[in-house]
Amino acid sequence: MTAVLEGLEHLHRGKVRDLYAVGDDLLLVASDRLSAFDVVMDEPIPDKGRVLTAMTSFWCDELAGVVPTALITCAPEQIGRAIPGFHAASPLAGRTMLARRAEMIPLECIVRARLAGSPYEEYRANGTIHSMPAPRGLELADPLPEPMFTPSTKAAVGHDQNISFDAACELVGAGLARQVRDVCLRIFDVAQRRVREAGLVLADTKFELGLIDGEVTLCDEVVTPDSSRLWPADSIVRGESPPAFDKQPFRDWLAAQPWDRTPPPPTVPRDVVMATSRRYVAAYEGVTGRSLDDWYGAPS
């Protein structure tokens, strides 16, 4: 914690983010910590926190006409009005978001356009995706007939559990579940089209939604390499795991290590750390068309 945050109430330390109370609002600080298989690595990934914050800011602007967002600002000078001493030269600049509080909806709201990850394993075993019917004959990386809303639970401890849409209706109520599904599919459509213009494929992504004044609102990170699978469109081969501008290549490296997926994690070599950092930066710059050097907190 830096000195500027010492007077703030620390509400939560997540795998990547720290959450503080700022009056009626929230301060979200994205670290360079990397989590995989629900374990936080010991080695930070340079620029990761800035990438997550910059991409979220970008997408909140892009989606302004689609869904309300909780984000107030990422600009250090504006955050400084709420937190005395916070400024552009702060080590937190570029990795910090001031946001409105929301009543979080207890669902991980995932939209999938391609078959990958745990749904691929389920599909191979049962022919279903999140316990829901799926077309026959699909292979790894195949497109689904249309983007599919595939929720999961939010686990306070351990792994989230993939659930069906019917199970989501039982968890939060059918009306809210349908509203959340429809909002997520609209957001995904906009994001998918923008990513496609950059020569990438948005295979899937996870949204966090909450209620502010009773209105469904987009919260937390949005279409980042931590929350999404981003594939180069010209490198997808049916039945193979594509190269990716997200943390999947790191997961693949980690899965190949002699490790039982419980703490402590293995030591991550410097070359793997830096390759992961370059992928995160490339994701931001490829999708947005902007340089990360122009975002807050760049080395002077």
C-alpha positions in Angstrom: 0.0 0.0 0.0 1.3 3.5 -0.8 1.0 6.4 1.6 -1.9 7.9 -0.3 -4.1 4.9 0.4 -3.2 4.6 4.1 -6.3 6.6 5.2 -8.7 4.6 3.1 -10.7 1.6 4.3 -9.4 -1.5 2.6 -12.5 -3.5 1.7 -11.1 -6.5 -0.2 -7.9 -8.0 -1.7 -8.6 -10.1 -4.7 -6.3 -12.2 -6.8 -5.4 -9.2 -8.9 -7.3 -6.1 -7.5 -7.4 -4.3 -4.2 -10.7 -2.5 -3.3 -10.9 0.6 -1.1 -13.8 2.8 0.1 -13.8 6.4 -1.1 -16.9 7.9 0.5 -19.9 6.4 -1.3 -17.6 5.3 -4.2 -14.9 2.7 -4.7 -11.3 2.7 -5.7 -10.1 -0.3 -7.6 -6.4 -0.8 -7.9 -5.2 -3.3 -10.4 -1.9 -4.9 -9.5 0.6 -6.8 -11.7 -0.3 -10.0 -9.9 -1.1 -13.0 -12.2 -3.5 -15.6 -11.1 -3.9 -19.0 -12.8 -5.8 -22.1 -11.7 -7.0 -19.8 -8.8 -3.4 -19.5 -7.5 -1.5 -16.2 -7.5 2.0 -16.4 -8.9 4.9 -14.9 -7.0 6.3 -13.0 -10.0 4.5 -9.8 -11.1 3.9 -9.2 -14.8 5.2 -5.8 -15.8 2.5 -3.4 -17.1 -0.3 -5.9 -16.5 -2.3 -3.6 -14.1 -2.0 -0.7 -16.5 -3.2 -2.8 -19.4 -6.3 -4.1 -17.5 -7.2 -0.5 -16.4 -6.6 1.1 -19.8 -8.6 -1.6 -21.7 -11.5 -1.3 -19.2 -11.5 2.5 -19.7 -11.5 2.0 -23.5 -14.4 -0.4 -23.4 -16.4 1.7 -21.0 -16.2 4.5 -23.6 -17.0 2.2 -26.5 -20.1 0.7 -24.6 -21.4 4.0 -23.3 -24.5 3.8 -25.5 -25.1 0.2 -24.8 -25.0 -0.2 -21.0 -24.4 2.0 -18.0 -21.0 1.5 -16.4 -19.8 1.9 -12.9 -16.6 3.7 -14.0 -16.3 7.3 -12.9 -12.7 8.0 -14.0 -9.2 6.7 -14.3 -7.6 10.2 -14.7 -5.2 10.8 -11.8 -6.1 14.5 -11.5 -9.8 13.6 -11.1 -9.1 10.8 -8.7 -6.9 13.3 -6.8 -10.0 15.4 -6.1 -11.4 12.5 -4.1 -8.1 11.3 -2.6 -5.7 14.1 -1.6 -2.2 13.3 -2.7 -3.1 11.1 -5.6 -1.5 12.5 -8.8 -0.1 11.6 -12.2 3.4 10.7 -10.7 1.9 8.3 -8.2 2.9 4.6 -8.7 -0.8 3.9 -8.8 -1.4 6.2 -11.8 -2.7 4.2 -14.7 -3.8 1.2 -12.7 -6.5 2.8 -10.6 -10.2 3.3 -11.3 -12.7 5.4 -9.3 -16.1 3.7 -9.6 -19.6 3.8 -8.2 -20.7 1.2 -5.8 -23.1 -1.5 -7.1 -25.0 -4.3 -5.6 -23.2 -7.1 -7.4 -25.2 -9.8 -9.1 -23.9 -13.2 -7.9 -23.1 -14.6 -11.4 -20.1 -14.7 -13.6 -21.6 -13.6 -16.8 -19.7 -15.3 -19.6 -20.5 -15.1 -23.3 -18.9 -17.6 -25.6 -18.6 -17.5 -29.4 -16.0 -20.3 -29.8 -15.6 -23.7 -28.1 -12.6 -23.6 -25.7 -11.6 -24.0 -22.1 -13.6 -26.0 -19.6 -16.7 -26.0 -21.9 -14.7 -27.9 -24.5 -13.8 -30.6 -21.9 -17.5 -30.8 -20.9 -18.5 -31.0 -24.5 -16.1 -33.8 -25.2 -17.5 -35.8 -22.2 -21.2 -35.0 -22.4 -22.0 -33.1 -25.6 -23.2 -30.1 -23.6 -21.9 -26.7 -22.8 -22.7 -25.5 -19.2 -25.2 -28.4 -19.1 -27.1 -26.9 -22.0 -27.6 -28.6 -25.4 -24.9 -28.0 -28.0 -24.6 -28.9 -31.7 -22.9 -32.2 -32.5 -19.6 -32.5 -34.2 -17.8 -29.4 -32.8 -14.0 -29.3 -32.3 -11.8 -27.2 -30.3 -11.8 -23.5 -31.4 -14.9 -24.1 -33.6 -17.4 -21.2 -33.7 -20.8 -21.8 -32.0 -23.9 -21.2 -34.1 -24.4 -17.9 -32.2 -22.8 -16.4 -29.1 -24.0 -18.3 -26.0 -24.6 -16.9 -22.5 -23.0 -19.4 -20.2 -23.1 -18.3 -16.5 -21.2 -19.6 -13.6 -21.4 -19.2 -9.9 -19.1 -16.8 -8.0 -17.2 -18.9 -5.5 -15.8 -17.0 -2.4 -13.4 -19.9 -2.0 -12.2 -22.4 -4.6 -13.4 -22.6 -8.2 -16.5 -21.1 -9.8 -19.0 -23.7 -11.0 -20.4 -23.6 -14.6 -24.2 -23.6 -14.5 -27.0 -23.6 -17.0 -29.2 -20.6 -17.7 -32.1 -22.4 -15.9 -29.8 -22.7 -12.9 -29.0 -19.0 -13.1 -32.7 -18.2 -13.2 -33.1 -20.2 -9.9 -30.2 -18.3 -8.4 -31.1 -14.7 -9.2 -34.7 -14.9 -10.5 -35.8 -15.5 -14.0 -36.5 -11.8 -14.8 -33.1 -10.6 -13.7 -31.3 -13.5 -15.4 -33.0 -12.8 -18.7 -32.1 -9.1 -18.4 -28.5 -9.9 -17.6 -28.3 -12.4 -20.5 -29.7 -9.9 -23.0 -27.3 -7.1 -21.8 -24.3 -9.4 -22.0 -25.2 -10.5 -25.5 -25.5 -6.9 -26.6 -22.2 -5.9 -25.1 -20.5 -9.0 -26.6 -21.8 -8.1 -30.1 -20.3 -4.6 -29.9 -17.0 -5.9 -28.5 -16.8 -8.8 -31.0 -17.2 -6.4 -34.0 -14.5 -4.0 -32.7 -12.1 -6.9 -32.0 -12.8 -8.3 -35.5 -11.7 -4.9 -37.0 -8.4 -5.4 -35.2 -7.9 -8.8 -36.9 -8.7 -10.7 -33.7 -11.4 -13.1 -32.6 -13.1 -12.7 -29.2 -13.6 -16.3 -28.4 -15.2 -15.6 -25.0 -15.3 -13.1 -22.3 -16.6 -12.7 -18.7 -18.6 -9.7 -17.5 -19.3 -8.5 -14.0 -22.7 -6.9 -13.6 -24.4 -5.1 -10.7 -27.3 -3.0 -9.9 -27.0 0.8 -9.3 -30.3 2.5 -8.5 -32.0 -0.7 -9.7 -30.4 -0.6 -13.2 -28.2 -3.3 -14.5 -24.7 -1.8 -14.8 -21.3 -3.0 -16.1 -18.7 -3.2 -13.4 -15.1 -4.2 -12.8 -12.8 -5.1 -15.8 -14.2 -5.3 -19.3 -12.8 -7.4 -22.2 -9.3 -7.7 -20.9 -6.7 -10.4 -21.4 -7.6 -11.6 -17.9 -11.3 -11.9 -18.6 -11.2 -12.9 -22.3 -9.8 -15.2 -24.9 -8.4 -13.1 -27.7 -7.1 -15.0 -30.8 -5.5 -13.8 -34.0 -8.1 -14.5 -36.7 -5.6 -15.7 -39.2 -4.0 -18.3 -36.9 -7.0 -20.4 -35.8 -6.8 -24.0 -36.8 -9.8 -26.3 -36.1 -9.0 -28.8 -33.3 -6.0 -26.9 -32.0 -5.5 -24.4 -29.2 -4.8 -21.1 -31.0 -2.1 -18.7 -30.2 -3.6 -16.0 -27.9 -3.2 -12.5 -26.7 -4.4 -13.4 -23.2 -3.2 -15.5 -20.3 -4.0 -18.9 -21.9 -0.4 -19.4 -23.2 0.7 -18.8 -19.6 -1.8 -21.4 -18.3 -0.5 -23.8 -20.9 3.1 -23.3 -19.7 1.9 -23.7 -16.1 0.0 -26.9 -16.9 3.1 -28.4 -18.3 5.0 -27.9 -15.0 5.3 -30.6 -12.3 2.8 -28.8 -10.0 -0.4 -29.9 -8.3 -2.2 -26.6 -8.7 -2.0 -25.7 -5.0 0.1 -23.1 -3.3 3.0 -22.5 -3.5 3.2 -22.0 -7.3 6.3 -22.9 -9.3 8.9 -20.2 -10.0 8.1 -18.4 -13.3 11.2 -17.9 -15.4 12.0 -14.3 -16.5 11.5 -15.1 -20.2 7.9 -16.4 -19.5 7.2 -13.3 -17.4 8.3 -11.0 -20.1 6.5 -12.9 -22.9 3.3 -12.7 -20.9 3.8 -9.0 -20.4 4.3 -8.5 -24.1 1.1 -10.3 -24.9 -0.9 -8.1 -22.6 0.5 -5.0 -24.1 -0.1 -6.3 -27.6 -3.7 -7.1 -26.7 -4.3 -3.5 -25.6 -2.5 -1.9 -28.5 -4.0 -4.2 -31.1 -7.6 -3.8 -30.0 -7.5 -0.1 -29.2 -5.1 1.1 -31.8 -3.4 3.1 -29.1 0.1 2.9 -27.5 0.3 1.9 -23.9 3.0 4.6 -23.6 0.3 7.2 -23.9 -1.7 5.8 -21.0 -1.3 7.1 -17.4 1.7 5.8 -15.5 4.1 5.3 -18.4 7.8 5.6 -17.4 9.0 9.1 -18.0 
